[in-house]
């Protein structure tokens, strides 16, 4: 449930956002199960980042290339649609 919530927040189209996970559990759990759960929660941020970072990089490269084509006057709407579809 928490993973899905973090993914949903990370995928929102909202400029300059920052997603923060607040874990309201004791920092020193009193059982092995609670300690494992807390460790798993703390790893979720890195897990989601490593899942989304390669995708974000691909879109970033494509966006920079698109801007350069526009600056140089080489925009072909059909070709741009095809590129976007492949992404």
trRosetta pair geometry for C-beta under 8 A, 3 or more apart (Angstrom, degrees):
i j d omega theta_ij theta_ji phi_ij phi_ji
1 4 5.9 -56 -151 36 29 110
1 5 6.4 29 152 -19 63 108
2 5 5.6 -55 -148 37 34 113
2 6 6.3 33 154 -19 67 104
2 21 7.3 68 -177 -140 114 125
2 41 6.4 -18 113 -123 167 88
2 44 6.1 -63 119 -114 113 169
3 6 5.9 -56 -149 37 29 109
3 7 6.3 29 153 -17 64 108
3 44 5.8 -138 -92 -142 75 115
3 47 7.4 -47 -123 97 109 131
3 48 7.0 178 -150 -70 75 106
4 7 5.7 -54 -146 39 31 112
4 8 6.2 34 154 -21 65 105
5 8 5.7 -52 -147 35 30 112
5 9 6.4 27 155 -15 63 106
6 9 5.8 -57 -148 39 31 109
6 10 6.1 30 154 -20 66 110
6 19 6.3 111 -152 157 75 140
6 21 6.3 -19 -94 -75 117 117
6 44 5.9 148 -1 149 163 119
6 45 7.2 -132 -155 -93 149 56
6 48 5.2 -114 125 -63 124 162
7 10 5.7 -57 -142 38 30 111
7 11 6.1 18 162 -12 65 113
7 48 6.0 -150 -77 -132 72 118
7 51 8.0 -37 -104 89 106 141
8 11 6.1 -66 -145 41 25 104
8 12 7.2 48 151 -47 59 89
9 12 5.9 -30 -161 -8 36 116
9 17 7.8 -148 168 145 84 137
9 19 4.6 124 121 -120 121 122
10 19 5.4 -62 -76 -18 72 158
10 48 6.0 176 -28 161 160 129
10 52 6.1 -127 147 -49 139 169
11 52 8.0 -144 -73 -116 81 136
12 17 6.5 16 80 23 113 171
14 17 4.4 64 94 -48 105 131
21 41 7.1 -168 149 173 136 93
21 44 6.6 109 -76 79 172 121
21 45 6.0 -138 14 -65 130 105
23 38 6.8 111 165 -139 146 80
23 41 5.1 113 -104 132 134 142
23 42 7.1 -56 -20 -69 159 73
25 29 6.8 -5 154 -81 118 97
25 34 7.0 -179 -175 -173 131 101
25 37 7.6 -180 -112 104 169 108
25 38 5.4 -139 93 -96 146 107
25 41 7.6 127 13 38 136 158
26 29 5.9 137 78 -86 101 47
26 30 7.2 27 73 -19 150 86
26 34 7.7 22 52 158 101 136
29 34 3.4 -174 -162 112 131 109
29 35 4.3 -159 62 -65 131 64
29 37 7.6 130 -98 51 159 93
29 38 5.5 -164 -37 -7 129 138
30 34 6.5 30 47 49 55 148
31 34 4.6 91 58 10 86 103
31 35 6.8 -150 93 -7 44 87
32 35 5.5 -54 -146 37 32 113
32 36 6.3 33 155 -19 66 105
33 36 5.8 -54 -149 36 30 110
33 37 6.3 30 153 -19 64 107
34 37 5.6 -53 -145 37 32 113
34 38 6.3 32 155 -19 65 107
35 38 5.8 -55 -147 37 29 111
35 39 6.3 31 154 -19 64 107
36 39 5.7 -54 -147 37 31 112
36 40 6.3 32 154 -20 64 106
37 40 5.7 -55 -149 35 30 112
37 41 6.5 31 152 -19 64 104
38 41 5.7 -52 -149 34 33 112
38 42 6.4 32 154 -19 65 106
39 42 5.8 -56 -149 36 31 111
39 43 6.5 27 154 -17 64 108
40 43 5.8 -61 -151 37 31 109
40 44 7.1 53 149 -46 62 91
41 44 5.7 -33 -160 -5 37 119
42 45 7.5 -45 179 16 40 103
43 46 5.7 -60 -164 45 58 108
43 47 5.7 62 141 -28 82 109
44 47 5.4 -59 -144 38 32 116
44 48 6.1 28 161 -17 69 105
45 48 6.1 -57 -148 37 26 105
45 49 6.3 25 154 -17 62 110
46 49 5.6 -56 -144 40 32 113
46 50 6.2 26 159 -16 67 107
47 50 6.2 -58 -146 38 25 104
47 51 6.5 25 152 -19 61 109
48 51 5.6 -57 -150 36 32 113
48 52 6.1 9 161 -3 69 114
49 52 6.2 -70 -139 48 26 95
49 53 5.6 37 167 -39 69 110
50 53 6.1 -33 -121 20 27 117
51 55 7.9 -1 141 1 58 117
52 55 5.5 -67 -158 44 49 112
52 56 5.7 49 150 -25 82 108
53 56 5.6 -56 -142 37 31 111
53 57 6.3 34 158 -22 65 104
54 57 5.6 -51 -147 33 32 114
54 58 6.6 36 153 -21 64 103
55 58 5.7 -52 -152 32 33 113
55 59 6.6 26 153 -11 65 106
56 59 5.9 -58 -149 41 32 107
56 60 6.1 38 151 -25 66 108
57 60 5.5 -53 -145 35 31 115
57 61 6.4 33 156 -19 65 102
58 61 6.0 -53 -151 34 28 109
58 62 6.4 25 152 -15 62 110
58 87 6.7 162 134 -139 112 97
59 62 5.5 -56 -146 41 34 113
59 63 6.1 38 154 -24 67 106
59 87 6.4 94 -95 -169 78 137
60 63 5.7 -53 -146 34 29 112
60 64 6.5 28 156 -17 64 104
61 64 5.9 -56 -151 36 30 109
61 65 6.4 29 153 -17 65 108
62 65 5.7 -55 -147 38 31 112
62 66 6.3 37 152 -24 65 105
62 83 6.7 164 -154 158 116 115
62 87 5.9 -23 -56 -85 174 138
63 66 5.6 -51 -148 33 31 115
63 67 6.6 32 154 -18 63 103
64 67 5.8 -52 -151 35 32 111
64 68 6.5 32 152 -18 64 105
65 68 5.7 -55 -150 36 33 111
65 69 6.4 34 152 -20 66 103
66 69 5.8 -54 -151 34 31 110
66 70 6.4 31 151 -18 64 106
66 75 8.0 53 -164 -107 73 101
66 80 6.9 81 -128 -131 106 107
66 83 7.7 174 -81 103 102 148
67 70 5.6 -56 -151 37 33 113
67 71 6.3 34 152 -21 67 104
68 71 5.6 -50 -145 35 34 112
68 72 6.2 18 159 -6 66 111
69 72 6.0 -66 -144 49 28 102
69 74 4.6 -93 -159 75 82 93
69 75 5.4 115 131 -75 105 67
69 80 8.0 -175 95 -85 150 105
70 73 7.6 40 -177 -70 29 28
70 74 7.9 -95 -59 50 21 61
70 75 5.4 32 -94 -54 65 123
75 80 6.3 7 -162 -47 86 133
76 79 3.9 54 84 17 110 115
76 80 6.5 169 80 -17 54 84
77 80 5.6 -56 -145 37 30 112
77 81 6.4 33 155 -21 65 103
78 81 5.8 -52 -151 32 31 112
78 82 6.5 30 152 -17 63 105
79 82 5.6 -54 -150 36 34 113
79 83 6.4 37 151 -21 66 103
80 83 5.7 -50 -147 35 33 112
80 84 6.3 33 155 -18 65 107
81 84 5.8 -57 -147 39 29 110
81 85 6.2 33 153 -22 65 107
82 85 5.7 -53 -147 34 30 114
82 86 6.6 31 154 -20 63 104
83 86 5.9 -57 -154 33 31 110
83 87 6.8 32 150 -22 64 102
84 87 5.8 -51 -156 28 35 113
